[in-house]
Amino acid sequence: MTQTMGAVYTKIKLTNAIDEALISRGLLAPSLLRTCEFDALVDTGSTYLVISP
């Protein structure tokens, strides 16, 4: 019996933290919040998440 491994993906949504702080203080309209949503490959053996700029 042969076992194969597959790739695991999940949807990730990144949000600009400075925008969130400005919105919470009423200095930025919520419609201007910058976000990015995409499918990312999951490393099931990892302990930390690193996202390059």
N, CA, C and O atoms as a CHARMM CRD file, in Angstrom:
* protein
*
  212
    1    1 MET  N      0.83900  -1.18300   0.00000 PROA 1      0.00000
    2    1 MET  CA     0.00000   0.00000   0.00000 PROA 1      0.00000
    3    1 MET  C      0.88400   1.24800   0.00000 PROA 1      0.00000
    4    1 MET  O      1.76800   1.38900   0.84600 PROA 1      0.00000
    5    2 THR  N      0.64500   2.13900  -0.94100 PROA 2      0.00000
    6    2 THR  CA     1.41700   3.36600  -1.05100 PROA 2      0.00000
    7    2 THR  C      0.59000   4.53900  -0.53400 PROA 2      0.00000
    8    2 THR  O     -0.56400   4.72200  -0.92100 PROA 2      0.00000
    9    3 GLN  N      1.19300   5.32000   0.33500 PROA 3      0.00000
   10    3 GLN  CA     0.51500   6.50200   0.84800 PROA 3      0.00000
   11    3 GLN  C      1.14400   7.73700   0.21400 PROA 3      0.00000
   12    3 GLN  O      2.36600   7.84400   0.10900 PROA 3      0.00000
   13    4 THR  N      0.31000   8.64500  -0.19500 PROA 4      0.00000
   14    4 THR  CA     0.81500   9.88300  -0.77600 PROA 4      0.00000
   15    4 THR  C      0.42300  11.06200   0.10700 PROA 4      0.00000
   16    4 THR  O     -0.55600  11.00700   0.85100 PROA 4      0.00000
   17    5 MET  N      1.19600  12.10600   0.00700 PROA 5      0.00000
   18    5 MET  CA     0.89800  13.31500   0.77000 PROA 5      0.00000
   19    5 MET  C      0.37200  14.37000  -0.18600 PROA 5      0.00000
   20    5 MET  O      0.77600  14.43000  -1.34700 PROA 5      0.00000
   21    6 GLY  N     -0.51200  15.18100   0.30200 PROA 6      0.00000
   22    6 GLY  CA    -1.06400  16.25200  -0.51500 PROA 6      0.00000
   23    6 GLY  C     -0.73200  17.60600   0.07000 PROA 6      0.00000
   24    6 GLY  O     -0.31000  17.71500   1.22100 PROA 6      0.00000
   25    7 ALA  N     -0.92400  18.61400  -0.71800 PROA 7      0.00000
   26    7 ALA  CA    -0.70000  19.98300  -0.25800 PROA 7      0.00000
   27    7 ALA  C     -1.95500  20.46900   0.46500 PROA 7      0.00000
   28    7 ALA  O     -3.07800  20.19600   0.04300 PROA 7      0.00000
   29    8 VAL  N     -1.74000  21.19300   1.55800 PROA 8      0.00000
   30    8 VAL  CA    -2.84300  21.73800   2.33600 PROA 8      0.00000
   31    8 VAL  C     -2.81200  23.25700   2.18700 PROA 8      0.00000
   32    8 VAL  O     -1.79200  23.89500   2.44600 PROA 8      0.00000
   33    9 TYR  N     -3.93300  23.82400   1.77100 PROA 9      0.00000
   34    9 TYR  CA    -4.05100  25.27000   1.60300 PROA 9      0.00000
   35    9 TYR  C     -5.14500  25.80200   2.51800 PROA 9      0.00000
   36    9 TYR  O     -6.08600  25.08700   2.86400 PROA 9      0.00000
   37   10 THR  N     -5.01200  27.05200   2.90000 PROA 10     0.00000
   38   10 THR  CA    -6.04700  27.73000   3.67400 PROA 10     0.00000
   39   10 THR  C     -6.14900  29.17400   3.20500 PROA 10     0.00000
   40   10 THR  O     -5.18700  29.73600   2.68300 PROA 10     0.00000
   41   11 LYS  N     -7.30000  29.75800   3.39200 PROA 11     0.00000
   42   11 LYS  CA    -7.49400  31.15400   3.01600 PROA 11     0.00000
   43   11 LYS  C     -6.98200  32.03000   4.16100 PROA 11     0.00000
   44   11 LYS  O     -7.32700  31.81300   5.32200 PROA 11     0.00000
   45   12 ILE  N     -6.15600  33.02400   3.81900 PROA 12     0.00000
   46   12 ILE  CA    -5.57400  33.93900   4.80400 PROA 12     0.00000
   47   12 ILE  C     -6.00600  35.35500   4.46000 PROA 12     0.00000
   48   12 ILE  O     -6.05100  35.74000   3.29100 PROA 12     0.00000
   49   13 LYS  N     -6.32300  36.12500   5.49700 PROA 13     0.00000
   50   13 LYS  CA    -6.66400  37.53200   5.30900 PROA 13     0.00000
   51   13 LYS  C     -5.72100  38.36800   6.16100 PROA 13     0.00000
   52   13 LYS  O     -5.72500  38.27000   7.38800 PROA 13     0.00000
   53   14 LEU  N     -4.91100  39.19400   5.49800 PROA 14     0.00000
   54   14 LEU  CA    -4.00100  40.09300   6.19200 PROA 14     0.00000
   55   14 LEU  C     -4.64300  41.46700   6.26200 PROA 14     0.00000
   56   14 LEU  O     -5.24000  41.93800   5.29400 PROA 14     0.00000
   57   15 THR  N     -4.51500  42.10400   7.41300 PROA 15     0.00000
   58   15 THR  CA    -5.10000  43.42300   7.62900 PROA 15     0.00000
   59   15 THR  C     -4.01000  44.36900   8.12400 PROA 15     0.00000
   60   15 THR  O     -3.18600  43.98800   8.95600 PROA 15     0.00000
   61   16 ASN  N     -4.00500  45.59100   7.62000 PROA 16     0.00000
   62   16 ASN  CA    -3.02700  46.58100   8.02200 PROA 16     0.00000
   63   16 ASN  C     -3.33100  47.03900   9.45300 PROA 16     0.00000
   64   16 ASN  O     -4.38600  47.61500   9.71700 PROA 16     0.00000
   65   17 ALA  N     -2.39500  46.77700  10.36900 PROA 17     0.00000
   66   17 ALA  CA    -2.60600  47.07000  11.79400 PROA 17     0.00000
   67   17 ALA  C     -2.70100  48.57000  12.06100 PROA 17     0.00000
   68   17 ALA  O     -3.45800  48.99200  12.93500 PROA 17     0.00000
   69   18 ILE  N     -1.95200  49.36900  11.33000 PROA 18     0.00000
   70   18 ILE  CA    -2.01700  50.82300  11.53300 PROA 18     0.00000
   71   18 ILE  C     -3.38900  51.34300  11.11800 PROA 18     0.00000
   72   18 ILE  O     -3.97200  52.18700  11.79800 PROA 18     0.00000
   73   19 ASP  N     -3.89900  50.83600  10.00300 PROA 19     0.00000
   74   19 ASP  CA    -5.24800  51.22300   9.57900 PROA 19     0.00000
   75   19 ASP  C     -6.27500  50.87900  10.65200 PROA 19     0.00000
   76   19 ASP  O     -7.15700  51.68500  10.94900 PROA 19     0.00000
   77   20 GLU  N     -6.16600  49.68600  11.23300 PROA 20     0.00000
   78   20 GLU  CA    -7.10900  49.27100  12.28000 PROA 20     0.00000
   79   20 GLU  C     -7.05100  50.22500  13.47800 PROA 20     0.00000
   80   20 GLU  O     -8.08600  50.58600  14.03900 PROA 20     0.00000
   81   21 ALA  N     -5.83500  50.63000  13.86600 PROA 21     0.00000
   82   21 ALA  CA    -5.68800  51.55100  14.99700 PROA 21     0.00000
   83   21 ALA  C     -6.32200  52.90600  14.67000 PROA 21     0.00000
   84   21 ALA  O     -6.99200  53.49800  15.51600 PROA 21     0.00000
   85   22 LEU  N     -6.11200  53.39300  13.45300 PROA 22     0.00000
   86   22 LEU  CA    -6.68800  54.67700  13.05800 PROA 22     0.00000
   87   22 LEU  C     -8.21300  54.61200  13.00700 PROA 22     0.00000
   88   22 LEU  O     -8.88800  55.57300  13.38000 PROA 22     0.00000
   89   23 ILE  N     -8.75200  53.49800  12.55200 PROA 23     0.00000
   90   23 ILE  CA   -10.20500  53.32300  12.50500 PROA 23     0.00000
   91   23 ILE  C    -10.77400  53.30400  13.92200 PROA 23     0.00000
   92   23 ILE  O    -11.81100  53.91500  14.18100 PROA 23     0.00000
   93   24 SER  N    -10.10300  52.60700  14.84000 PROA 24     0.00000
   94   24 SER  CA   -10.60700  52.52800  16.21300 PROA 24     0.00000
   95   24 SER  C    -10.59300  53.89500  16.90400 PROA 24     0.00000
   96   24 SER  O    -11.36200  54.13000  17.83700 PROA 24     0.00000
   97   25 ARG  N     -9.71700  54.79300  16.44300 PROA 25     0.00000
   98   25 ARG  CA    -9.65200  56.15400  17.00700 PROA 25     0.00000
   99   25 ARG  C    -10.53400  57.14400  16.24400 PROA 25     0.00000
  100   25 ARG  O    -10.60600  58.32200  16.59500 PROA 25     0.00000
  101   26 GLY  N    -11.19700  56.65900  15.20800 PROA 26     0.00000
  102   26 GLY  CA   -12.07100  57.52300  14.43200 PROA 26     0.00000
  103   26 GLY  C    -11.33700  58.41600  13.44800 PROA 26     0.00000
  104   26 GLY  O    -11.90100  59.39800  12.96500 PROA 26     0.00000
  105   27 LEU  N    -10.09000  58.09000  13.14600 PROA 27     0.00000
  106   27 LEU  CA    -9.28000  58.91000  12.25000 PROA 27     0.00000
  107   27 LEU  C     -9.25300  58.40900  10.81000 PROA 27     0.00000
  108   27 LEU  O     -8.70400  59.07100   9.92800 PROA 27     0.00000
  109   28 LEU  N     -9.83700  57.25200  10.57400 PROA 28     0.00000
  110   28 LEU  CA    -9.86400  56.67000   9.22600 PROA 28     0.00000
  111   28 LEU  C    -11.21200  55.99500   9.02100 PROA 28     0.00000
  112   28 LEU  O    -11.72700  55.32300   9.91500 PROA 28     0.00000
  113   29 ALA  N    -11.77000  56.18100   7.84700 PROA 29     0.00000
  114   29 ALA  CA   -13.04800  55.53300   7.52500 PROA 29     0.00000
  115   29 ALA  C    -12.84500  54.03000   7.38800 PROA 29     0.00000
  116   29 ALA  O    -11.86700  53.60300   6.77400 PROA 29     0.00000
  117   30 PRO  N    -13.74200  53.21400   7.94400 PROA 30     0.00000
  118   30 PRO  CA   -13.60700  51.76000   7.84500 PROA 30     0.00000
  119   30 PRO  C    -13.51100  51.25700   6.40200 PROA 30     0.00000
  120   30 PRO  O    -12.90500  50.21500   6.15100 PROA 30     0.00000
  121   31 SER  N    -14.09000  51.97400   5.47400 PROA 31     0.00000
  122   31 SER  CA   -14.04100  51.54500   4.06500 PROA 31     0.00000
  123   31 SER  C    -12.63100  51.66500   3.48000 PROA 31     0.00000
  124   31 SER  O    -12.36500  51.13000   2.40400 PROA 31     0.00000
  125   32 LEU  N    -11.72300  52.36200   4.17700 PROA 32     0.00000
  126   32 LEU  CA   -10.35700  52.54600   3.68600 PROA 32     0.00000
  127   32 LEU  C     -9.36700  51.53400   4.28300 PROA 32     0.00000
  128   32 LEU  O     -8.16700  51.60500   4.02200 PROA 32     0.00000
  129   33 LEU  N     -9.87900  50.59900   5.08100 PROA 33     0.00000
  130   33 LEU  CA    -9.02600  49.56100   5.67500 PROA 33     0.00000
  131   33 LEU  C     -8.38800  48.72700   4.57100 PROA 33     0.00000
  132   33 LEU  O     -9.08100  48.19000   3.70700 PROA 33     0.00000
  133   34 ARG  N     -7.05400  48.62400   4.60900 PROA 34     0.00000
  134   34 ARG  CA    -6.33300  47.84500   3.59400 PROA 34     0.00000
  135   34 ARG  C     -6.21400  46.39300   4.04500 PROA 34     0.00000
  136   34 ARG  O     -5.72500  46.11100   5.13800 PROA 34     0.00000
  137   35 THR  N     -6.66700  45.47800   3.19100 PROA 35     0.00000
  138   35 THR  CA    -6.58700  44.04600   3.45900 PROA 35     0.00000
  139   35 THR  C     -6.13300  43.32200   2.20400 PROA 35     0.00000
  140   35 THR  O     -6.19600  43.85900   1.09800 PROA 35     0.00000
  141   36 CYS  N     -5.68300  42.11100   2.39600 PROA 36     0.00000
  142   36 CYS  CA    -5.28400  41.24600   1.29000 PROA 36     0.00000
  143   36 CYS  C     -5.71800  39.82600   1.66000 PROA 36     0.00000
  144   36 CYS  O     -5.37700  39.33600   2.73700 PROA 36     0.00000
  145   37 GLU  N     -6.45400  39.17500   0.79100 PROA 37     0.00000
  146   37 GLU  CA    -6.94500  37.82500   1.06300 PROA 37     0.00000
  147   37 GLU  C     -6.47600  36.89300  -0.05100 PROA 37     0.00000
  148   37 GLU  O     -6.60800  37.20900  -1.23300 PROA 37     0.00000
  149   38 PHE  N     -5.92600  35.73700   0.33900 PROA 38     0.00000
  150   38 PHE  CA    -5.40300  34.80400  -0.65700 PROA 38     0.00000
  151   38 PHE  C     -5.32000  33.40200  -0.07600 PROA 38     0.00000
  152   38 PHE  O     -5.46000  33.21900   1.13300 PROA 38     0.00000
  153   39 ASP  N     -5.09300  32.41800  -0.92900 PROA 39     0.00000
  154   39 ASP  CA    -4.87600  31.04800  -0.50000 PROA 39     0.00000
  155   39 ASP  C     -3.39300  30.85500  -0.24100 PROA 39     0.00000
  156   39 ASP  O     -2.56100  31.24300  -1.06100 PROA 39     0.00000
  157   40 ALA  N     -3.05500  30.25600   0.90000 PROA 40     0.00000
  158   40 ALA  CA    -1.65500  30.05900   1.28000 PROA 40     0.00000
  159   40 ALA  C     -1.39600  28.57600   1.54600 PROA 40     0.00000
  160   40 ALA  O     -2.25700  27.85900   2.05500 PROA 40     0.00000
  161   41 LEU  N     -0.20900  28.14400   1.19600 PROA 41     0.00000
  162   41 LEU  CA     0.21800  26.77800   1.45000 PROA 41     0.00000
  163   41 LEU  C      0.56000  26.63300   2.92700 PROA 41     0.00000
  164   41 LEU  O      1.27500  27.46800   3.48000 PROA 41     0.00000
  165   42 VAL  N      0.06200  25.58700   3.56600 PROA 42     0.00000
  166   42 VAL  CA     0.27800  25.34700   4.99300 PROA 42     0.00000
  167   42 VAL  C      1.44700  24.38500   5.17900 PROA 42     0.00000
  168   42 VAL  O      1.48900  23.32100   4.56000 PROA 42     0.00000
  169   43 ASP  N      2.39100  24.76400   6.03300 PROA 43     0.00000
  170   43 ASP  CA     3.46500  23.86200   6.43700 PROA 43     0.00000
  171   43 ASP  C      3.01800  23.24100   7.75200 PROA 43     0.00000
  172   43 ASP  O      3.11300  23.87500   8.80200 PROA 43     0.00000
  173   44 THR  N      2.53200  22.01000   7.70100 PROA 44     0.00000
  174   44 THR  CA     1.93900  21.38900   8.88600 PROA 44     0.00000
  175   44 THR  C      2.95100  21.11000   9.98800 PROA 44     0.00000
  176   44 THR  O      2.55500  20.81300  11.11500 PROA 44     0.00000
  177   45 GLY  N      4.24900  21.19800   9.69500 PROA 45     0.00000
  178   45 GLY  CA     5.26800  20.95100  10.72100 PROA 45     0.00000
  179   45 GLY  C      5.84400  22.22600  11.31000 PROA 45     0.00000
  180   45 GLY  O      6.73700  22.16700  12.15500 PROA 45     0.00000
  181   46 SER  N      5.34800  23.37600  10.87800 PROA 46     0.00000
  182   46 SER  CA     5.92400  24.63400  11.35800 PROA 46     0.00000
  183   46 SER  C      5.33000  25.04400  12.70300 PROA 46     0.00000
  184   46 SER  O      4.23300  24.62800  13.07500 PROA 46     0.00000
  185   47 THR  N      6.08200  25.86600  13.41300 PROA 47     0.00000
  186   47 THR  CA     5.65800  26.37900  14.70300 PROA 47     0.00000
  187   47 THR  C      5.35500  27.86300  14.63100 PROA 47     0.00000
  188   47 THR  O      4.51200  28.36200  15.37700 PROA 47     0.00000
  189   48 TYR  N      6.04000  28.57900  13.73500 PROA 48     0.00000
  190   48 TYR  CA     5.88300  30.02200  13.60700 PROA 48     0.00000
  191   48 TYR  C      5.43100  30.38300  12.19900 PROA 48     0.00000
  192   48 TYR  O      5.64300  29.62900  11.25000 PROA 48     0.00000
  193   49 LEU  N      4.80700  31.54400  12.08200 PROA 49     0.00000
  194   49 LEU  CA     4.38500  32.07200  10.79400 PROA 49     0.00000
  195   49 LEU  C      5.28200  33.25100  10.44400 PROA 49     0.00000
  196   49 LEU  O      5.44700  34.17200  11.24400 PROA 49     0.00000
  197   50 VAL  N      5.85700  33.22100   9.25400 PROA 50     0.00000
  198   50 VAL  CA     6.68600  34.31700   8.77100 PROA 50     0.00000
  199   50 VAL  C      6.12800  34.76600   7.43200 PROA 50     0.00000
  200   50 VAL  O      5.95200  33.96200   6.51700 PROA 50     0.00000
  201   51 ILE  N      5.85500  36.05600   7.33000 PROA 51     0.00000
  202   51 ILE  CA     5.34600  36.62100   6.08600 PROA 51     0.00000
  203   51 ILE  C      6.30100  37.72700   5.66000 PROA 51     0.00000
  204   51 ILE  O      6.46200  38.72100   6.36800 PROA 51     0.00000
  205   52 SER  N      6.92300  37.55700   4.52200 PROA 52     0.00000
  206   52 SER  CA     7.87900  38.56700   4.05200 PROA 52     0.00000
  207   52 SER  C      7.13900  39.79900   3.54900 PROA 52     0.00000
  208   52 SER  O      5.98800  39.69900   3.12300 PROA 52     0.00000
  209   53 PRO  N      7.78500  40.95700   3.59500 PROA 53     0.00000
  210   53 PRO  CA     7.13600  42.19100   3.13900 PROA 53     0.00000
  211   53 PRO  C      6.73700  42.09000   1.68200 PROA 53     0.00000
  212   53 PRO  O      6.17800  43.03700   1.12900 PROA 53     0.00000
